[in-house]
Amino acid sequence: MKPSEDIKPISYFKAHASEVIADVSNNQKTLIITQNGEAKVVVQDIRTFEQFQESLALLKILALSANHLKEGRVKPIKNAFDDLQKRIREIE
């Protein structure tokens, strides 16, 4: 994304909404809309938004994992699988 190309004033967005939406959607772009010279909103196509949300979820999982490692809240994989097998046997 080149911010210089992907920033438009709200007046442009109002006048060209259908074109902007088509461009954003077809090219999986992100557009920044300004109001009074200040960035106010972001317009994204749904696929880009979903990918961003998935990436964010993975980053949160990574951060939680890093915290668990720091706090010593880990166990060897063999123990983890043994615990899972035990739980499965209890359910059956």
PyMOL commands that set and color helices and strands:
alter all, ss='L'
color gray80, all
select helices_A, chain A and resi 10-15+17-26+46-71+77-91
alter helices_A, ss='H'
color red, helices_A
select strands_A, chain A and resi 7-9+30-35+38-44
alter strands_A, ss='S'
color yellow, strands_A
deselect
rebuild
show_as cartoon
